[in-house]
Amino acid sequence: MSVRKRKWTTNKGEEREAWIVDYADQQGIRRLKTFKRKKDADAFASTTHVEVREGTHVADRATVTVKEAAENWIRSGEAAGLEKATLAQYRQHVDLHIMPFIGRTKLSQLSVPAVRHFQDRLREEGRSAAMVKRVTGSLGSILADAQDRGLVARNAVREMARRQPRGKQRQGERRRKARLQPGVDIPTPAEIAAIIHAVKGRWRPLLITAVYTGLRASELRGLRWSDVDLDEGRIHVRQRADRYHVIGMPKSDAGQRTIPIGPFVVNTLKEWKLACPKGDLDLVFPTGAGAVEWHPNIVKRGLIPPQIAAGITAPVPDGAGKPKVDEKSRPVVQAKYTGLHALRHFFASWCINRRQDGGRELPPKTVQHLMGHSSITMTMDTYGHLFPASDDGKALAEAETALLRAIYS
């Protein structure tokens, strides 16, 4: 491997020079790469020497563009049988966020600085911090897939992640993520009571079940009567329905769980079972034809109207961030909670703070199980601030007194 300077004169008589790295890859094929600066040529030569020796080097001509690698990655997902919703999200990341900026870039040109620049451009174009993080993760998966295919030697996204201490990275994520607030993100008990009182028809059993079980929207839409034990008061979560109405197992092992239900939910479901539309799918909350219900339909017709009827609303901001008003100067409002996840948040907070209702708050591991979280970290990161604060000073003082009594008695 050699680094040498090359000088030449253009057709216009202009003097030019460049630095050339002349080397043979692990297959013995001669390769040339040109640089404007000697230090860049030296850096490439040093890195390439190690890659060739380890058998991981991929020359520019042997690699592909980010666009081609992304298509390979998505095809791999299709072959692996990933859910349509997951593949649709990957396609969105590629088409809307990756392709416009680095689609034509060769994989071998994606260094850590290049990925940093890509992230900066995403932010400049108005992408949120959460979106930048998700898109960067997809780019890292694209590079990992390309590595497996021998199309690139390095995964700059993974290298970038290793440079940042994991503890500090997680602290930064927690600082940027606002805590869920009762009355803002989580309905209060009074609001839940008002919603249940106002909801009518076939939406009533669905919302009551959502409130007292914390099931995800996909789990509610895929729930079967065969998984509801009304005699024992239990719901077994064994399947879900995605946005395309495809029935499948929960995404993780933790999603398969059993949730106890009380008399109120049991009696509501017993009454609903008599009127529930029948279908081959045996669904608890189907459409009138017995098929999987659309999620937007549940929100638009089931969740929002009872909030409006109960006066649970929030002002709609105008372009300046002030409350929007109509032609009669009346404030324009909308339902305060516009997603079923708000009811899931309520269930978690209710389990954690049952002492307010004369009950006993559940320990974190139990809450994790009921919510179907894959790790206790996820539960505590989301709901840890809702757990009642313990008086550590008092507890330590009592322990100290007990120990002294044992020593001197």
C-alpha positions as CSV (number, residue, x, y, z in Angstrom):
1,M,0.0,0.0,0.0
2,S,1.4,3.4,-1.0
3,V,0.4,7.0,-0.8
4,R,1.8,9.2,-3.5
5,K,1.2,12.7,-5.0
6,R,0.1,13.1,-8.5
7,K,0.3,16.3,-10.6
8,W,-1.2,17.0,-13.9
9,T,-2.2,19.8,-16.2
10,T,-5.8,20.2,-17.4
11,N,-6.9,20.9,-21.0
12,K,-7.2,24.5,-19.9
13,G,-3.6,24.6,-18.8
14,E,-4.4,24.6,-15.1
15,E,-2.0,22.9,-12.7
16,R,-3.7,20.3,-10.5
17,E,-2.5,17.8,-7.8
18,A,-4.0,15.1,-5.7
19,W,-2.9,12.3,-3.3
20,I,-3.5,8.7,-4.4
21,V,-3.7,5.7,-2.2
22,D,-2.6,2.6,-4.2
23,Y,-3.4,-0.7,-2.6
24,A,-4.7,-4.3,-3.1
25,D,-7.8,-5.5,-1.3
26,Q,-8.1,-8.9,0.4
27,Q,-9.0,-10.5,-3.0
28,G,-5.8,-9.1,-4.5
29,I,-7.6,-6.6,-6.7
30,R,-5.7,-3.4,-7.2
31,R,-7.6,-0.3,-6.0
32,L,-7.0,3.4,-6.3
33,K,-8.5,6.2,-4.2
34,T,-7.9,9.9,-4.7
35,F,-7.8,12.6,-2.0
36,K,-7.3,16.4,-2.1
37,R,-5.3,16.4,1.2
38,K,-2.4,14.2,2.3
39,K,-3.7,13.7,5.8
40,D,-7.0,12.3,4.5
41,A,-5.1,9.9,2.2
42,D,-2.9,8.8,5.2
43,A,-5.9,8.3,7.4
44,F,-7.6,6.2,4.7
45,A,-4.5,4.2,4.1
46,S,-4.1,3.4,7.8
47,T,-7.7,2.3,8.2
48,T,-7.8,0.3,5.0
49,H,-4.6,-1.5,5.9
50,V,-6.3,-2.9,9.0
51,E,-9.5,-3.7,7.2
52,V,-7.7,-5.6,4.4
53,R,-5.7,-7.5,7.0
54,E,-8.9,-8.5,8.8
55,G,-10.7,-9.3,5.6
56,T,-13.5,-6.7,6.1
57,H,-12.5,-4.0,3.6
58,V,-15.1,-3.0,1.0
59,A,-13.9,-0.7,-1.8
60,D,-16.1,2.1,-3.1
61,R,-16.7,0.3,-6.4
62,A,-17.8,-2.8,-4.5
63,T,-20.3,-1.1,-2.3
64,V,-23.8,0.3,-3.0
65,T,-25.7,3.5,-2.3
66,V,-27.8,4.1,0.8
67,K,-30.9,3.8,-1.4
68,E,-29.9,0.4,-2.6
69,A,-29.0,-0.8,0.8
70,A,-32.3,0.4,2.2
71,E,-34.2,-1.5,-0.4
72,N,-32.2,-4.7,0.6
73,W,-33.0,-4.0,4.2
74,I,-36.8,-3.7,3.6
75,R,-36.8,-6.8,1.4
76,S,-35.1,-8.7,4.3
77,G,-37.9,-7.6,6.6
78,E,-40.5,-8.7,4.2
79,A,-38.8,-12.1,3.9
80,A,-38.6,-12.4,7.7
81,G,-42.3,-11.9,7.9
82,L,-42.3,-8.6,9.8
83,E,-45.7,-7.0,10.4
84,K,-47.1,-4.7,7.7
85,A,-47.2,-1.8,10.2
86,T,-43.5,-2.2,11.0
87,L,-42.6,-2.4,7.3
88,A,-44.7,0.7,6.6
89,Q,-42.8,2.6,9.3
90,Y,-39.5,1.5,7.8
91,R,-40.6,2.6,4.4
92,Q,-41.6,6.0,5.7
93,H,-38.2,6.5,7.4
94,V,-36.5,5.6,4.1
95,D,-38.7,7.6,1.7
96,L,-39.3,10.7,3.8
97,H,-36.2,11.1,5.9
98,I,-33.3,9.2,4.6
99,M,-33.6,9.3,0.8
100,P,-33.9,13.1,0.4
101,F,-30.6,13.7,2.2
102,I,-28.2,10.7,1.7
103,G,-30.0,8.3,-0.7
104,R,-27.2,8.7,-3.3
105,T,-24.4,8.4,-0.9
106,K,-22.1,5.4,-1.1
107,L,-22.1,3.3,2.1
108,S,-18.3,3.5,2.3
109,Q,-18.7,7.3,2.6
110,L,-20.8,7.1,5.8
111,S,-18.5,8.1,8.6
112,V,-19.4,9.2,12.0
113,P,-19.1,12.9,11.0
114,A,-21.3,12.2,8.0
115,V,-24.0,10.7,10.2
116,R,-23.8,13.7,12.5
117,H,-24.2,16.0,9.6
118,F,-27.2,13.9,8.4
119,Q,-28.8,14.3,11.9
120,D,-28.1,18.1,11.8
121,R,-29.9,18.4,8.4
122,L,-32.9,16.5,9.7
123,R,-33.2,18.9,12.6
124,E,-32.8,21.9,10.3
125,E,-35.7,20.6,8.2
126,G,-37.9,20.5,11.3
127,R,-37.7,16.8,12.3
128,S,-38.4,16.3,16.0
129,A,-35.7,14.9,18.4
130,A,-37.7,11.7,18.6
131,M,-38.0,11.3,14.8
132,V,-34.2,12.0,14.4
133,K,-33.5,9.2,16.9
134,R,-35.8,6.7,15.2
135,V,-34.5,7.5,11.7
136,T,-30.9,7.2,12.9
137,G,-31.8,3.8,14.4
138,S,-33.2,2.7,11.0
139,L,-30.0,3.9,9.3
140,G,-28.0,1.8,11.7
141,S,-30.1,-1.2,10.9
142,I,-29.6,-0.6,7.1
143,L,-25.8,-0.5,7.6
144,A,-25.9,-3.7,9.8
145,D,-27.8,-5.5,7.0
146,A,-25.3,-4.2,4.5
147,Q,-22.4,-5.4,6.7
148,D,-23.9,-8.9,6.7
149,R,-24.0,-8.8,2.9
150,G,-20.4,-7.7,2.7
151,L,-21.3,-4.3,1.2
152,V,-19.7,-2.1,3.9
153,A,-17.0,-2.6,6.4
154,R,-18.1,-0.1,9.1
155,N,-21.4,0.8,10.8
156,A,-20.9,4.5,11.5
157,V,-24.2,4.7,13.5
158,R,-23.1,1.9,15.9
159,E,-19.6,3.5,16.2
160,M,-21.3,6.8,17.1
161,A,-23.4,5.2,19.8
162,R,-20.3,3.5,21.4
163,R,-18.6,6.9,21.7
164,Q,-21.3,8.2,24.0
165,P,-21.3,6.7,27.5
166,R,-24.6,4.8,27.8
167,G,-25.4,6.2,31.3
168,K,-25.1,9.7,30.1
169,Q,-27.1,8.9,26.9
170,R,-30.0,7.5,29.0
171,Q,-29.9,10.5,31.4
172,G,-30.2,12.8,28.4
173,E,-33.1,10.9,27.0
174,R,-34.9,11.1,30.4
175,R,-34.3,14.8,30.6
176,R,-35.8,15.5,27.2
177,K,-38.8,13.3,27.8
178,A,-41.5,15.1,29.9
179,R,-43.2,13.2,32.7
180,L,-46.8,12.1,32.3
181,Q,-49.0,14.5,34.2
182,P,-52.4,13.6,35.8
183,G,-55.0,15.9,34.3
184,V,-52.8,16.6,31.2
185,D,-51.7,13.2,29.9
186,I,-53.5,11.0,32.3
187,P,-57.3,11.4,32.9
188,T,-58.2,12.0,36.6
189,P,-60.6,9.6,38.4
190,A,-63.3,12.3,38.1
191,E,-62.8,12.6,34.3
192,I,-62.9,8.8,33.9
193,A,-66.2,8.7,35.9
194,A,-67.6,11.4,33.7
195,I,-66.5,9.5,30.5
196,I,-68.1,6.2,31.6
197,H,-71.3,8.0,32.6
198,A,-71.5,9.7,29.2
199,V,-70.5,6.9,26.8
200,K,-73.3,5.1,25.1
201,G,-74.0,2.0,23.0
202,R,-71.3,-0.5,21.9
203,W,-68.5,1.9,22.9
204,R,-69.4,1.6,26.6
205,P,-68.1,-1.9,27.2
206,L,-65.0,-1.2,25.1
207,L,-64.0,1.9,27.1
208,I,-64.9,0.3,30.4
209,T,-62.6,-2.6,29.6
210,A,-59.9,-0.3,28.4
211,V,-60.1,1.7,31.7
212,Y,-59.9,-1.3,34.0
213,T,-57.5,-3.5,32.2
214,G,-55.0,-1.1,30.5
215,L,-55.1,-3.1,27.3
216,R,-53.4,-1.6,24.2
217,A,-55.7,-0.5,21.4
218,S,-54.4,-3.4,19.2
219,E,-55.1,-5.8,22.1
220,L,-58.7,-4.6,22.5
221,R,-59.3,-4.9,18.8
222,G,-57.9,-8.4,18.7
223,L,-59.5,-9.7,21.9
224,R,-61.6,-12.9,21.5
225,W,-64.4,-14.1,23.7
226,S,-62.5,-17.4,24.1
227,D,-59.8,-15.4,25.9
228,V,-62.3,-13.8,28.3
229,D,-63.1,-16.0,31.4
230,L,-66.2,-14.3,32.9
231,D,-66.6,-17.0,35.5
232,E,-63.1,-16.6,37.0
233,G,-62.9,-12.9,36.2
234,R,-59.8,-12.9,33.9
235,I,-58.8,-11.7,30.5
236,H,-56.0,-13.6,28.7
237,V,-54.1,-11.5,26.2
238,R,-53.0,-13.9,23.5
239,Q,-53.3,-11.9,20.3
240,R,-53.6,-8.4,18.8
241,A,-54.9,-6.8,15.6
242,D,-52.5,-4.3,13.8
243,R,-53.5,-1.3,11.9
244,Y,-54.1,-3.4,8.8
245,H,-56.5,-5.7,10.7
246,V,-53.9,-8.5,10.6
247,I,-54.3,-10.8,13.6
248,G,-51.1,-11.9,15.3
249,M,-49.4,-12.6,18.6
250,P,-48.4,-9.8,20.9
251,K,-45.1,-8.2,19.9
252,S,-43.2,-9.6,22.9
253,D,-43.5,-12.5,25.3
254,A,-44.4,-10.0,28.0
255,G,-47.4,-9.0,26.0
256,Q,-48.9,-12.4,26.6
257,R,-50.4,-12.0,30.1
258,T,-53.5,-12.5,32.2
259,I,-55.3,-9.6,33.7
260,P,-57.9,-9.9,36.5
261,I,-61.2,-8.1,36.1
262,G,-63.6,-7.0,38.8
263,P,-67.4,-7.5,39.0
264,F,-68.2,-4.2,37.2
265,V,-66.2,-5.2,34.1
266,V,-67.5,-8.8,34.3
267,N,-71.1,-7.7,34.4
268,T,-70.6,-5.2,31.6
269,L,-69.1,-7.8,29.4
270,K,-71.8,-10.4,30.2
271,E,-74.5,-7.9,29.2
272,W,-72.5,-7.0,26.0
273,K,-71.9,-10.6,25.0
274,L,-75.7,-11.0,24.5
275,A,-75.7,-8.0,22.0
276,C,-72.2,-8.4,20.5
277,P,-72.2,-8.9,16.7
278,K,-71.1,-12.5,15.8
279,G,-68.3,-13.3,13.4
280,D,-65.8,-16.0,12.5
281,L,-63.1,-14.1,14.4
282,D,-65.0,-14.4,17.7
283,L,-64.1,-10.8,18.6
284,V,-65.3,-9.0,21.7
285,F,-65.3,-5.6,20.1
286,P,-65.9,-6.1,16.4
287,T,-67.6,-4.0,13.8
288,G,-71.3,-4.6,13.1
289,A,-70.3,-7.3,10.6
290,G,-68.1,-9.1,13.1
291,A,-64.8,-7.9,11.6
292,V,-61.8,-6.0,13.2
293,E,-62.8,-2.5,14.2
294,W,-60.8,0.4,12.8
295,H,-58.7,2.2,15.5
296,P,-59.6,5.8,14.2
297,N,-63.2,4.8,14.4
298,I,-63.0,3.9,18.0
299,V,-61.3,7.2,18.9
300,K,-63.6,9.4,16.7
301,R,-66.9,7.7,17.6
302,G,-66.2,6.1,21.0
303,L,-63.7,8.1,22.9
304,I,-64.2,11.7,21.8
305,P,-68.0,12.2,21.9
306,P,-68.4,11.3,25.6
307,Q,-65.6,13.7,26.6
308,I,-67.4,16.5,24.7
309,A,-70.7,15.6,26.3
310,A,-69.0,15.5,29.8
311,G,-67.3,18.9,29.2
312,I,-63.8,17.3,29.3
313,T,-62.2,19.6,26.7
314,A,-59.1,21.6,26.0
315,P,-58.8,24.9,24.0
316,V,-57.5,24.7,20.5
317,P,-54.5,27.0,19.9
318,D,-54.3,29.4,17.0
319,G,-51.2,30.1,14.9
320,A,-49.8,32.3,17.7
321,G,-50.3,29.7,20.4
322,K,-53.3,31.6,21.9
323,P,-56.8,30.0,22.4
324,K,-58.6,29.9,19.1
325,V,-62.1,31.5,18.8
326,D,-64.9,31.2,16.4
327,E,-66.8,33.9,14.5
328,K,-68.8,34.7,17.6
329,S,-65.6,35.0,19.7
330,R,-66.3,31.8,21.5
331,P,-63.4,29.6,22.4
332,V,-62.9,26.6,20.1
333,V,-62.3,23.4,22.1
334,Q,-61.6,19.8,21.4
335,A,-61.7,16.6,23.4
336,K,-58.9,16.6,26.0
337,Y,-57.7,13.0,25.4
338,T,-57.5,12.0,21.7
339,G,-56.0,8.6,22.0
340,L,-56.9,5.3,23.8
341,H,-53.4,5.3,25.3
342,A,-54.7,7.9,27.8
343,L,-56.9,5.2,29.3
344,R,-53.9,2.8,29.5
345,H,-52.0,5.5,31.4
346,F,-55.0,5.9,33.7
347,F,-55.0,2.1,34.5
348,A,-51.3,2.2,35.3
349,S,-51.7,5.2,37.6
350,W,-54.8,3.6,39.2
351,C,-52.8,0.5,40.0
352,I,-50.0,2.5,41.5
353,N,-52.2,4.8,43.6
354,R,-55.0,2.5,44.7
355,R,-54.5,3.7,48.3
356,Q,-56.5,6.8,47.4
357,D,-59.5,4.4,46.9
358,G,-58.9,2.6,50.1
359,G,-56.9,-0.2,48.4
360,R,-53.3,-1.1,48.3
361,E,-50.9,0.1,45.6
362,L,-49.4,-2.6,43.5
363,P,-45.6,-3.2,43.4
364,P,-43.7,-2.2,40.3
365,K,-43.2,-5.8,39.1
366,T,-46.9,-6.4,39.2
367,V,-47.6,-3.2,37.3
368,Q,-45.0,-4.2,34.7
369,H,-46.8,-7.6,34.2
370,L,-50.3,-6.0,33.9
371,M,-49.0,-3.4,31.4
372,G,-47.2,-6.1,29.4
373,H,-43.9,-4.2,29.5
374,S,-40.9,-6.2,28.4
375,S,-38.7,-4.7,31.2
376,I,-39.1,-3.1,34.6
377,T,-37.0,-0.3,33.2
378,M,-39.8,0.6,30.8
379,T,-42.3,0.7,33.6
380,M,-40.3,2.8,35.9
381,D,-39.1,5.2,33.1
382,T,-42.8,5.8,32.2
383,Y,-44.6,5.7,35.6
384,G,-41.9,5.7,38.3
385,H,-42.7,9.3,39.3
386,L,-46.3,8.2,40.1
387,F,-45.3,5.7,42.9
388,P,-45.9,7.1,46.4
389,A,-42.7,8.6,47.9
390,S,-41.5,6.6,50.9
391,D,-40.2,8.3,54.1
392,D,-36.7,6.8,53.9
393,G,-35.5,8.9,56.9
394,K,-38.3,7.5,59.2
395,A,-37.7,4.0,57.9
396,L,-33.9,4.2,58.6
397,A,-34.6,5.6,62.1
398,E,-36.9,2.8,63.0
399,A,-34.4,0.2,61.7
400,E,-31.7,1.8,63.8
401,T,-33.8,1.7,66.9
402,A,-34.6,-1.9,66.3
403,L,-31.0,-2.8,65.8
404,L,-29.9,-0.9,69.0
405,R,-32.6,-2.6,71.0
406,A,-31.4,-6.0,69.8
407,I,-27.8,-5.1,70.7
408,Y,-28.4,-3.8,74.2
409,S,-31.3,-5.9,75.3
